Amino acid sequence: MNFWQLISIMRGNLKVVRRVAERSAKWTFIADWVSNHARIVAAQDREKLDFIVSDEFARAVLKKCSVKFFRTKDGRLLSKRRSVFDKRLSALQAFDRYGGAAMEDALEFGSVTVS
């Protein structure tokens, strides 16, 4: 998952990303990036925005994420439940099954086809 995707998924909860990053010396640079996120975006610093965060870090953040996803019977990942038959997934479950790109697309567009 790219840094920008994780930030997008976490939306208004960047404090969680920073707190997780501050817990380990190997992730402190990410805490700095979160603190300077507005400047990084304004400068379109692709080196940082496109940086692939480790699955370990992504999972540690997403474990604390309150965003929910939904899986339809016909193979779509949704950002909002449309039917009582849609299966609810935590952000961590969605990441483990479909990855960060699908999660970000579901949040951006409302739904995305997944396998």
N, CA, C and O of each residue as an XYZ file, in Angstrom:
460
protein
N       0.843     -1.166      0.000
C       0.000      0.000      0.000
C       0.893      1.234      0.000
O       1.886      1.299      0.725
N       0.524      2.209     -0.824
C       1.261      3.466     -0.852
C       0.921      4.307      0.381
O      -0.149      4.163      0.973
N       1.846      5.179      0.749
C       1.620      6.105      1.857
C       0.357      6.930      1.609
O      -0.458      7.094      2.518
N       0.182      7.452      0.387
C      -0.988      8.291      0.113
C      -2.288      7.499      0.230
O      -3.308      8.051      0.643
N      -2.266      6.219     -0.126
C      -3.473      5.399     -0.004
C      -3.845      5.210      1.468
O      -5.013      5.316      1.843
N      -2.844      4.930      2.287
C      -3.100      4.748      3.713
C      -3.662      6.025      4.323
O      -4.609      5.976      5.108
N      -3.086      7.160      3.968
C      -3.561      8.447      4.481
C      -4.995      8.695      4.012
O      -5.827      9.172      4.783
N      -5.282      8.375      2.764
C      -6.630      8.550      2.227
C      -7.634      7.665      2.962
O      -8.725      8.118      3.307
N      -7.272      6.425      3.200
C      -8.163      5.498      3.907
C      -8.409      5.980      5.335
O      -9.525      5.883      5.847
N      -7.377      6.491      5.964
C      -7.519      6.958      7.341
C      -8.224      8.308      7.422
O      -8.671      8.711      8.496
N      -8.325      8.992      6.323
C      -9.029     10.274      6.172
C      -8.803     11.190      7.362
O      -7.688     11.686      7.526
N      -9.766     11.433      8.170
C      -9.634     12.400      9.255
C      -8.959     11.882     10.506
O      -9.084     12.506     11.560
N      -8.255     10.778     10.438
C      -7.685     10.172     11.636
C      -6.169      9.998     11.525
O      -5.630      8.923     11.788
N      -5.508     11.061     11.137
C      -4.059     10.988     10.955
C      -3.305     10.822     12.268
O      -2.161     10.368     12.277
N      -3.947     11.190     13.381
C      -3.302     11.006     14.691
C      -2.997      9.539     14.944
O      -1.969      9.212     15.537
N      -3.871      8.660     14.504
C      -3.654      7.226     14.675
C      -2.426      6.793     13.881
O      -1.593      6.044     14.391
N      -2.307      7.251     12.649
C      -1.158      6.892     11.818
C       0.121      7.369     12.496
O       1.096      6.623     12.584
N       0.119      8.611     12.974
C       1.309      9.157     13.628
C       1.644      8.380     14.897
O       2.811      8.071     15.141
N       0.628      8.059     15.714
C       0.889      7.311     16.960
C       1.494      5.937     16.685
O       2.427      5.522     17.372
N       0.979      5.242     15.702
C       1.520      3.924     15.353
C       2.957      4.088     14.863
O       3.831      3.307     15.239
N       3.204      5.087     14.034
C       4.554      5.311     13.501
C       5.553      5.660     14.599
O       6.723      5.285     14.519
N       5.103      6.361     15.599
C       5.995      6.768     16.693
C       6.354      5.616     17.627
O       7.284      5.738     18.424
N       5.637      4.511     17.541
C       5.891      3.363     18.429
C       7.161      2.597     18.088
O       7.685      1.863     18.925
N       7.657      2.761     16.877
C       8.819      1.987     16.453
C       9.823      2.888     15.745
O       9.453      3.720     14.916
N      11.084      2.714     16.078
C      12.144      3.517     15.455
C      12.174      3.336     13.936
O      12.545      4.255     13.206
N      11.783      2.150     13.462
C      11.836      1.907     12.020
C      10.725      2.642     11.263
O      10.747      2.687     10.033
N       9.751      3.219     11.984
C       8.639      3.919     11.341
C       8.602      5.408     11.664
O       7.694      6.101     11.203
N       9.548      5.922     12.435
C       9.465      7.333     12.852
C       9.473      8.298     11.668
O       8.906      9.387     11.764
N      10.096      7.926     10.569
C      10.081      8.807      9.395
C       8.653      9.002      8.888
O       8.321     10.059      8.350
N       7.815      7.989      9.058
C       6.416      8.108      8.633
C       5.691      9.091      9.548
O       4.838      9.843      9.076
N       6.002      9.106     10.825
C       5.406     10.080     11.749
C       5.747     11.493     11.291
O       4.896     12.381     11.341
N       6.976     11.709     10.846
C       7.379     13.018     10.318
C       6.588     13.371      9.067
O       6.165     14.515      8.900
N       6.388     12.401      8.193
C       5.621     12.646      6.968
C       4.179     13.008      7.293
O       3.601     13.891      6.659
N       3.599     12.335      8.269
C       2.219     12.643      8.659
C       2.144     14.071      9.194
O       1.218     14.811      8.864
N       3.106     14.453     10.008
C       3.135     15.806     10.558
C       3.269     16.865      9.464
O       2.782     17.986      9.612
N       3.930     16.502      8.374
C       4.155     17.430      7.264
C       3.308     17.090      6.044
O       3.645     17.478      4.925
N       2.222     16.375      6.253
C       1.401     15.867      5.159
C       0.942     16.968      4.201
O       1.026     16.799      2.985
N       0.465     18.078      4.728
C      -0.039     19.160      3.869
C       1.053     19.681      2.946
O       0.802     19.943      1.770
N       2.245     19.830      3.465
C       3.369     20.308      2.635
C       3.774     19.267      1.594
O       4.095     19.612      0.457
N       3.759     18.006      1.981
C       4.120     16.933      1.051
C       3.134     16.886     -0.111
O       3.536     16.723     -1.263
N       1.845     17.030      0.189
C       0.822     17.028     -0.860
C       0.960     18.269     -1.741
O       0.901     18.173     -2.967
N       1.141     19.418     -1.122
C       1.268     20.664     -1.893
C       2.459     20.612     -2.848
O       2.392     21.129     -3.964
N       3.540     19.988     -2.405
C       4.742     19.869     -3.236
C       4.663     18.693     -4.203
O       5.521     18.536     -5.072
N       3.620     17.862     -4.044
C       3.475     16.630     -4.829
C       4.769     15.816     -4.799
O       5.288     15.396     -5.833
N       5.267     15.608     -3.587
C       6.495     14.843     -3.368
C       6.193     13.362     -3.609
O       5.823     12.639     -2.684
N       6.353     12.922     -4.849
C       5.997     11.558     -5.249
C       6.832     10.512     -4.527
O       6.363      9.397     -4.300
N       8.061     10.856     -4.164
C       8.899      9.891     -3.447
C       8.244      9.470     -2.134
O       8.272      8.297     -1.761
N       7.665     10.427     -1.449
C       7.000     10.127     -0.180
C       5.581      9.621     -0.405
O       5.184      8.621      0.193
N       4.821     10.286     -1.246
C       3.419      9.904     -1.468
C       3.298      8.483     -2.017
O       2.398      7.742     -1.624
N       4.196      8.100     -2.920
C       4.126      6.778     -3.544
C       4.917      5.714     -2.794
O       4.967      4.560     -3.220
N       5.529      6.092     -1.694
C       6.304      5.144     -0.891
C       5.415      3.978     -0.464
O       4.300      4.187      0.013
N       5.903      2.766     -0.633
C       5.165      1.565     -0.227
C       5.448      1.308      1.255
O       6.564      0.959      1.642
N       4.409      1.490      2.071
C       4.581      1.187      3.497
C       4.550     -0.327      3.671
O       3.917     -1.040      2.892
N       5.223     -0.795      4.674
C       5.256     -2.240      4.911
C       3.861     -2.739      5.289
O       3.059     -2.003      5.865
N       3.592     -3.982      4.961
C       2.320     -4.582      5.359
C       2.183     -4.574      6.876
O       1.085     -4.402      7.405
N       3.292     -4.758      7.569
C       3.278     -4.750      9.033
C       2.764     -3.404      9.553
O       1.927     -3.350     10.454
N       3.282     -2.322      8.967
C       2.841     -0.990      9.393
C       1.386     -0.750      8.999
O       0.588     -0.285      9.814
N       1.046     -1.063      7.767
C      -0.331     -0.870      7.299
C      -1.308     -1.634      8.182
O      -2.349     -1.096      8.561
N      -0.993     -2.857      8.508
C      -1.884     -3.670      9.341
C      -2.005     -3.086     10.756
O      -3.087     -3.103     11.344
N      -0.898     -2.573     11.300
C      -0.933     -1.977     12.643
C      -1.841     -0.745     12.660
O      -2.558     -0.514     13.634
N      -1.811      0.041     11.588
C      -2.666      1.227     11.493
C      -4.114      0.810     11.266
O      -5.014      1.281     11.962
N      -4.341     -0.065     10.299
C      -5.700     -0.448      9.936
C      -6.416     -1.201     11.051
O      -7.645     -1.205     11.117
N      -5.652     -1.828     11.915
C      -6.237     -2.500     13.079
C      -6.973     -1.494     13.967
O      -7.919     -1.852     14.669
N      -6.533     -0.241     13.930
C      -7.121      0.818     14.749
C      -8.087      1.703     13.959
O      -8.604      2.689     14.484
N      -8.321      1.353     12.717
C      -9.159      2.156     11.821
C     -10.641      1.878     12.073
O     -11.047      0.724     12.210
N     -11.431      2.923     12.132
C     -12.868      2.757     12.362
C     -13.674      2.671     11.068
O     -14.881      2.430     11.115
N     -13.035      2.862      9.921
C     -13.731      2.787      8.636
C     -14.151      1.344      8.374
O     -13.370      0.415      8.578
N     -15.383      1.167      7.924
C     -15.907     -0.159      7.601
C     -16.154     -0.268      6.101
O     -16.422      0.725      5.425
N     -16.060     -1.469      5.607
C     -16.316     -1.775      4.204
C     -17.371     -2.871      4.149
O     -17.681     -3.511      5.154
N     -17.911     -3.072      2.959
C     -18.942     -4.089      2.780
C     -18.678     -4.828      1.477
O     -18.300     -4.227      0.471
N     -18.879     -6.128      1.510
C     -18.668     -6.999      0.353
C     -20.026     -7.497     -0.125
O     -20.796     -8.068      0.648
N     -20.315     -7.274     -1.408
C     -21.585     -7.743     -1.966
C     -21.433     -9.175     -2.457
O     -20.321     -9.667     -2.652
N     -22.559     -9.828     -2.652
C     -22.542    -11.196     -3.173
C     -22.037    -11.257     -4.608
O     -21.517    -12.284     -5.043
N     -22.188    -10.149     -5.350
C     -21.751    -10.154     -6.751
C     -20.321     -9.638     -6.932
O     -19.919     -9.318     -8.051
N     -19.552     -9.556     -5.845
C     -18.124     -9.272     -5.957
C     -17.727     -7.809     -6.001
O     -16.809     -7.438     -6.733
N     -18.397     -6.982     -5.237
C     -18.021     -5.578     -5.148
C     -17.673     -5.241     -3.703
O     -18.287     -5.741     -2.762
N     -16.671     -4.380     -3.555
C     -16.307     -3.840     -2.251
C     -16.913     -2.449     -2.180
O     -16.668     -1.612     -3.048
N     -17.709     -2.204     -1.139
C     -18.443     -0.949     -0.995
C     -17.943     -0.138      0.189
O     -17.416     -0.681      1.160
N     -18.118      1.166      0.089
C     -17.800      2.036      1.226
C     -19.010      2.205      2.140
O     -18.868      2.598      3.298
N     -20.202      1.908      1.618
C     -21.435      1.993      2.411
C     -22.312      0.792      2.098
O     -22.392      0.342      0.955
N     -22.952      0.292      3.110
C     -23.855     -0.854      2.928
C     -25.037     -0.437      2.057
O     -25.641      0.614      2.270
N     -25.354     -1.273      1.081
C     -26.497     -1.026      0.195
C     -27.618     -2.034      0.417
O     -28.760     -1.799      0.020
N     -27.295     -3.140      1.043
C     -28.275     -4.207      1.244
C     -27.975     -4.904      2.568
O     -26.835     -4.920      3.032
N     -28.997     -5.470      3.156
C     -28.792     -6.234      4.396
C     -27.940     -7.471      4.135
O     -27.420     -8.074      5.074
N     -27.795     -7.850      2.881
C     -27.001     -9.019      2.530
C     -25.515     -8.700      2.353
O     -24.697     -9.614      2.249
N     -25.162     -7.418      2.319
C     -23.757     -7.036      2.198
C     -23.017     -7.412      3.478
O     -23.474     -7.126      4.585
N     -21.870     -8.054      3.305
C     -21.085     -8.517      4.453
C     -20.165     -7.391      4.940
O     -19.410     -6.813      4.158
N     -20.238     -7.097      6.213
C     -19.419     -6.045      6.820
C     -17.991     -6.543      7.008
O     -17.768     -7.669      7.451
N     -17.013     -5.678      6.662
C     -15.592     -5.985      6.841
C     -14.913     -4.828      7.559
O     -15.204     -3.664      7.285
N     -14.023     -5.144      8.466
C     -13.194     -4.096      9.064
C     -12.171     -3.648      8.024
O     -11.976     -4.313      7.007
N     -11.531     -2.534      8.283
C     -10.496     -2.061      7.372
C      -9.371     -3.095      7.261
O      -8.840     -3.314      6.172
N      -9.012     -3.720      8.357
C      -7.955     -4.732      8.335
C      -8.377     -5.941      7.505
O      -7.579     -6.464      6.727
N      -9.614     -6.388      7.662
C     -10.097     -7.520      6.862
C     -10.104     -7.163      5.368
O      -9.708     -7.974      4.532
N     -10.551     -5.957      5.043
C     -10.573     -5.522      3.638
C      -9.155     -5.472      3.074
O      -8.929     -5.871      1.932
N      -8.205     -4.986      3.862
C      -6.810     -4.928      3.410
C      -6.268     -6.331      3.167
O      -5.666     -6.600      2.127
N      -6.481     -7.218      4.124
C      -5.964     -8.576      4.001
C      -6.559     -9.313      2.800
O      -5.884    -10.139      2.186
N      -7.801     -9.023      2.465
C      -8.464     -9.714      1.355
C      -8.258     -9.042     -0.004
O      -8.091     -9.721     -1.018
N      -8.270     -7.708     -0.021
C      -8.316     -7.011     -1.315
C      -7.211     -5.984     -1.539
O      -7.007     -5.547     -2.671
N      -6.498     -5.589     -0.492
C      -5.395     -4.651     -0.641
C      -5.813     -3.188     -0.554
O      -6.993     -2.844     -0.616
N      -4.817     -2.360     -0.411
C      -5.039     -0.924     -0.209
C      -5.643     -0.208     -1.402
O      -6.462      0.694     -1.225
N      -5.258     -0.587     -2.608
C      -5.782      0.090     -3.798
C      -7.294     -0.100     -3.908
O      -8.014      0.851     -4.213
N      -7.779     -1.307     -3.665
C      -9.222     -1.573     -3.726
C      -9.957     -0.797     -2.633
O     -11.044     -0.268     -2.866
N      -9.367     -0.734     -1.455
C      -9.988     -0.001     -0.359
C     -10.116      1.485     -0.700
O     -11.169      2.090     -0.502
N      -9.043      2.051     -1.208
C      -9.053      3.474     -1.546
C     -10.053      3.744     -2.660
O     -10.774      4.740     -2.615
N     -10.104      2.867     -3.662
C     -11.075      3.028     -4.749
C     -12.511      2.934     -4.233
O     -13.374      3.700     -4.663
N     -12.768      2.013     -3.325
C     -14.119      1.892     -2.762
C     -14.513      3.171     -2.027
O     -15.654      3.623     -2.127
N     -13.580      3.744     -1.301
C     -13.883      4.993     -0.592
C     -14.030      6.168     -1.561
O     -14.875      7.040     -1.359
N     -13.228      6.189     -2.585
C     -13.251      7.290     -3.557
C     -14.483      7.235     -4.455
O     -15.123      8.258     -4.698
N     -14.812      6.054     -4.943
C     -15.873      5.908     -5.939
C     -17.155      5.266     -5.406
O     -18.160      5.212     -6.114
N     -17.126      4.782     -4.173
C     -18.295      4.133     -3.597
C     -18.266      2.630     -3.694
O     -18.765      1.933     -2.810
N     -17.673      2.116     -4.784
C     -17.565      0.671     -4.933
C     -16.479      0.346     -5.949
O     -16.088      1.180     -6.766
N     -16.007     -0.886     -5.871
C     -14.997     -1.387     -6.789
C     -15.212     -2.891     -6.923
O     -15.579     -3.561     -5.957
N     -14.985     -3.409     -8.115
C     -15.097     -4.846     -8.332
C     -13.871     -5.529     -7.747
O     -12.739     -5.119     -8.002
N     -14.106     -6.578     -6.957
C     -13.017     -7.368     -6.376
C     -13.290     -8.832     -6.665
O     -14.414     -9.201     -7.005
N     -12.270     -9.667     -6.532
C     -12.485    -11.097     -6.796
C     -12.654    -11.856     -5.497
O     -12.844    -13.072     -5.514
